[in-house]
Amino acid sequence: MKTKSSLWQARWLTDETEGLAIHDTGLRVRLQDGSGVAENAEAIEQVFITKHGPHNAPAMVKRLIREGAQLLIDPYSRGWRGAK
């Protein structure tokens, strides 16, 4: 069964040489000391506030940062076999 959350990895592009993951929202995530760090979290959060409200936006950005870091650390950790 397909859900909104299935194949979430397909919404990301990763550049292993740059150590960068880019979400289709424009969020750019890099690894720093083993944790994900977004280069433009504030700008993306403002877009999410407009679209989804101020109560959801911070949690959404944090989730996307975790997703991006996970793909940079181990893109196949959750069974993803698609294109990087």
C-alpha positions, 0 to 999 in steps of 0.5 A: 500500500502506498502512503504519503510517507512511503518512498520518502528517500525518492524526494532526496538527491545525494552528492557523496563527493560533496557530502550533501543531501538536498530535499525537493523542498530545497533543504540542504543537509550535511554531516557534521560530527556524525549529525545532520546540519542544515545549511538553510533550515531557517528559510525552509522553516519559514516556507513551512510556517506559511504552508503548514503553520507555526506549530508544525514547521520546526518538527518538519524541518528536524525530521527532514534533517534526520532523513538527510543525515540518514541518507548520507550515513547509510542510504540503504539502511531502510531498504531503499534501493532506488537511485541516489 
